Amino acid sequence: MRSSKYGASNRKLYDKAIQAKKTRYECPKCRKFKLVRKGNALWICGSCKTKFAGGAYTFGSEAGQISKRLISEYVQSS
């Protein structure tokens, strides 16, 4: 999609998704920045070899953050 055919806004969204996909994220287990994407929503830490499920292009998705917040509020209220 790196042509002028599809418009500037689509190219910007595409570049943003590809950049997020290639970024290394912090591993929740060992706290090192070695978490890389291995497949669609599959993330593996290069240091501790732990597998995580996350978003398709970023480790944390918006829906995942909302569900994590709701679960923590439910546990605190119980």
Buried (B, 14 or more C-beta within 10 A) or exposed (E): EEEEEEEEEEBEEEEEEEEBEEBBBEBEEBEEBBBBBEEEBEBBBEEEEBEBEBBEBBBBBEEBEEEEEEEEEEEEEE
